[in-house]
């Protein structure tokens, strides 16, 4: 039991670290960032602000929105017959996202400081780095989410919106990504008359991260869940 808890925490932390690395590398290609990160990234570039700190502010907005949404009873809570218990658990996870966001954005700052931008590099190299970034983002997201601990605020807000609206999480994720891209495009075009943080890399991330998550689950997801005590060895999922 103790070693499974240790593995669970290890995989969760490693997943967040890999996710932060993937998101950071995506910003270094100059081809566009992932949808959710595009908003803080464009703001940090336009106003010459610290990327991790701006991301932290955006994450705090997401967490506040989650807290408000989780104060609304929704159908899923009523069906379980334990709406009060469910709400307390959700609110606890929301609050734990505050320290998580602070730590995660420090990872973003650390990786941003050690990896130089490659906007001047040949296109094939930039595309190769983009592919690596998307792969790492998908693996990191899958690994951390599978541990079912405190979600990254970007994932948490999507889940909260989906539960409150009674919509499929995939559909909600697509809508939320589109909303973030729209906000980023509006800010950058209004202030700089060009797109900042949105490009082919954004489209590739939207399309590719989900495929990487599915591939991760097919190749090693079950084995890692077993090591972490999230799934019994004799069961298939």
C-alpha positions as CSV (number, residue, x, y, z in Angstrom):
1,X,0.0,0.0,0.0
2,X,2.8,2.4,0.9
3,X,4.7,1.8,-2.3
4,X,1.6,2.3,-4.4
5,X,1.0,5.7,-2.8
6,X,4.6,6.6,-3.4
7,X,4.3,5.6,-7.0
8,X,1.1,7.5,-7.4
9,X,2.7,10.7,-6.0
10,X,5.8,10.2,-8.1
11,X,3.8,9.7,-11.4
12,X,1.6,12.7,-10.6
13,X,4.6,15.0,-10.0
14,X,6.5,13.6,-13.0
15,X,3.5,14.1,-15.1
16,X,3.2,17.8,-14.1
17,X,6.9,18.3,-14.8
18,X,6.6,16.7,-18.2
19,X,3.5,18.8,-18.9
20,X,5.3,22.0,-18.0
21,X,8.2,21.1,-20.2
22,X,6.0,20.3,-23.1
23,X,4.0,23.6,-22.8
24,X,7.2,25.6,-22.5
25,X,8.8,24.0,-25.6
26,X,5.7,24.8,-27.5
27,X,6.2,28.5,-26.8
28,X,9.8,28.3,-28.0
29,X,9.0,27.2,-31.6
30,X,7.5,30.6,-32.6
31,X,4.7,28.5,-34.4
32,X,2.0,29.1,-31.8
33,X,1.3,27.8,-28.4
34,X,-1.3,25.4,-27.0
35,X,-4.8,27.0,-26.7
36,X,-5.0,27.6,-23.0
37,X,-1.4,28.8,-22.6
38,X,-1.9,31.2,-25.6
39,X,-3.6,33.8,-23.5
40,X,-0.9,34.3,-20.8
41,X,1.8,33.8,-23.4
42,X,0.5,36.6,-25.7
43,X,0.0,38.9,-22.8
44,X,3.5,38.3,-21.5
45,X,5.0,38.9,-25.0
46,X,3.0,42.0,-25.8
47,X,3.6,43.7,-22.4
48,X,7.1,42.1,-21.8
49,X,5.9,40.4,-18.6
50,X,7.1,37.2,-16.9
51,X,5.4,34.2,-18.6
52,X,5.0,32.1,-15.5
53,X,3.6,35.0,-13.4
54,X,1.0,35.9,-16.1
55,X,0.1,32.2,-16.4
56,X,-0.4,32.1,-12.6
57,X,-2.8,35.0,-12.8
58,X,-4.8,33.3,-15.5
59,X,-4.8,30.0,-13.5
60,X,-6.1,31.9,-10.4
61,X,-9.0,33.2,-12.6
62,X,-9.7,29.6,-13.6
63,X,-9.7,28.4,-10.0
64,X,-12.0,31.2,-8.9
65,X,-14.4,30.3,-11.7
66,X,-14.3,26.6,-10.6
67,X,-15.1,27.6,-7.0
68,X,-18.1,29.6,-8.2
69,X,-19.3,26.8,-10.5
70,X,-18.9,24.2,-7.8
71,X,-21.3,26.1,-5.6
72,X,-24.0,25.4,-8.1
73,X,-25.7,22.0,-7.6
74,X,-25.8,20.1,-10.9
75,X,-27.4,16.9,-12.2
76,X,-24.4,14.7,-11.6
77,X,-24.3,15.6,-7.9
78,X,-28.0,15.0,-7.4
79,X,-27.9,11.6,-9.1
80,X,-25.2,10.4,-6.6
81,X,-27.4,11.2,-3.7
82,X,-24.5,12.9,-1.9
83,X,-24.4,16.4,-3.3
84,X,-23.0,18.0,-0.1
85,X,-20.1,15.5,0.2
86,X,-19.3,15.8,-3.5
87,X,-19.3,19.6,-3.3
88,X,-17.0,19.6,-0.3
89,X,-14.5,17.3,-2.1
90,X,-14.7,19.5,-5.2
91,X,-14.1,22.7,-3.3
92,X,-11.1,21.1,-1.5
93,X,-9.6,20.1,-4.8
94,X,-10.2,23.7,-6.1
95,X,-8.4,25.2,-3.1
96,X,-5.5,22.8,-3.5
97,X,-5.1,24.1,-7.0
98,X,-3.8,27.4,-5.6
99,X,-0.5,26.0,-4.3
100,X,-0.3,23.7,-7.3
101,X,-0.6,26.6,-9.7
102,X,2.2,28.4,-7.9
103,X,4.5,25.4,-8.2
104,X,3.6,24.6,-11.8
105,X,4.2,28.1,-13.0
106,X,7.6,28.1,-11.4
107,X,8.3,25.0,-13.5
108,X,7.3,27.1,-16.5
109,X,9.6,29.9,-15.6
110,X,12.5,27.4,-15.0
111,X,12.1,25.7,-18.3
112,X,11.6,29.1,-20.1
113,X,14.9,30.3,-18.6
114,X,17.0,27.3,-19.7
115,X,15.6,26.8,-23.2
116,X,16.3,29.5,-25.8
117,X,13.8,30.5,-28.4
118,X,14.2,28.9,-31.8
119,X,12.2,31.3,-34.0
120,X,15.3,31.8,-36.2
121,X,16.0,28.1,-36.6
122,X,15.1,26.2,-39.9
123,X,11.5,25.3,-40.2
124,X,12.2,21.5,-40.1
125,X,13.9,21.9,-36.7
126,X,11.1,24.0,-35.4
127,X,8.5,21.4,-36.5
128,X,10.6,18.7,-34.8
129,X,10.6,20.6,-31.6
130,X,6.9,21.2,-31.9
131,X,6.3,17.5,-32.3
132,X,8.3,16.8,-29.2
133,X,6.4,19.5,-27.3
134,X,3.1,18.1,-28.2
135,X,4.2,14.6,-27.3
136,X,5.5,15.7,-23.9
137,X,2.3,17.7,-23.3
138,X,0.1,14.7,-24.0
139,X,2.2,12.3,-21.9
140,X,2.3,14.8,-19.0
141,X,-1.4,15.5,-19.1
142,X,-2.3,11.8,-19.3
143,X,0.1,10.8,-16.5
144,X,-1.0,13.5,-14.0
145,X,-4.8,13.1,-14.8
146,X,-4.7,9.3,-14.4
147,X,-3.5,9.7,-10.8
148,X,-6.8,11.4,-10.0
149,X,-5.3,13.9,-7.6
150,X,-5.5,17.7,-7.8
151,X,-6.1,18.7,-11.5
152,X,-4.2,21.3,-13.4
153,X,-6.4,24.5,-13.4
154,X,-6.7,24.3,-17.2
155,X,-8.2,20.8,-16.9
156,X,-10.1,21.6,-13.8
157,X,-12.1,24.5,-15.3
158,X,-13.0,22.4,-18.3
159,X,-14.3,19.6,-16.1
160,X,-16.3,22.1,-13.9
161,X,-17.9,23.7,-17.0
162,X,-18.8,20.3,-18.5
163,X,-20.3,19.1,-15.2
164,X,-22.3,22.3,-14.6
165,X,-23.6,22.5,-18.2
166,X,-24.2,18.8,-18.5
167,X,-22.0,18.5,-21.6
168,X,-19.5,16.0,-22.9
169,X,-16.0,16.9,-21.7
170,X,-14.5,16.5,-25.2
171,X,-17.0,19.0,-26.6
172,X,-16.4,21.4,-23.7
173,X,-12.7,21.1,-24.1
174,X,-13.0,22.0,-27.8
175,X,-15.2,25.0,-27.0
176,X,-12.9,26.2,-24.3
177,X,-9.9,25.9,-26.5
178,X,-11.7,27.9,-29.2
179,X,-12.6,30.6,-26.7
180,X,-9.0,30.9,-25.5
181,X,-7.7,31.1,-29.1
182,X,-10.3,33.8,-29.9
183,X,-9.3,35.9,-26.9
184,X,-5.6,35.6,-27.8
185,X,-6.3,36.5,-31.4
186,X,-8.4,39.5,-30.3
187,X,-5.8,40.8,-27.9
188,X,-2.8,40.4,-30.2
189,X,-4.6,41.8,-33.3
190,X,-6.0,44.8,-31.4
191,X,-2.6,45.7,-29.8
192,X,0.0,44.6,-32.3
193,X,-2.0,44.1,-35.6
194,X,-0.5,40.6,-35.8
195,X,-1.2,37.2,-34.2
196,X,0.9,36.5,-31.1
197,X,0.9,32.9,-29.7
198,X,-1.5,31.5,-32.3
199,X,-0.4,29.6,-35.3
200,X,0.1,26.2,-36.8
201,X,1.5,25.0,-33.5
202,X,-1.8,25.9,-31.8
203,X,-3.8,23.9,-34.3
204,X,-1.3,21.0,-34.1
205,X,-1.5,21.0,-30.3
206,X,-5.4,21.0,-30.4
207,X,-5.4,18.1,-32.7
208,X,-2.3,16.2,-31.5
209,X,-2.4,16.2,-27.7
210,X,-5.6,14.1,-27.6
211,X,-4.0,11.5,-29.9
212,X,-0.9,11.4,-27.8
213,X,-3.0,10.8,-24.7
214,X,-4.8,7.9,-26.4
215,X,-1.5,6.4,-27.5
216,X,-0.1,6.7,-24.0
217,X,-3.1,4.9,-22.6
218,X,-2.8,2.1,-25.2
219,X,1.0,1.6,-24.7
220,X,1.6,2.0,-20.9
221,X,-1.3,3.7,-19.2
222,X,-2.7,0.6,-17.6
223,X,0.7,-0.6,-16.4
224,X,1.4,2.7,-14.7
225,X,-2.1,2.8,-13.1
226,X,-1.4,-0.7,-11.7
227,X,1.9,0.4,-10.2
228,X,0.2,3.4,-8.7
229,X,-2.6,1.2,-7.2
230,X,-5.2,2.8,-9.4
231,X,-6.2,-0.4,-11.1
232,X,-6.1,-4.1,-10.1
233,X,-3.6,-6.3,-12.1
234,X,-6.3,-8.8,-13.1
235,X,-8.7,-6.2,-14.6
236,X,-8.7,-4.7,-18.0
237,X,-10.1,-1.3,-18.8
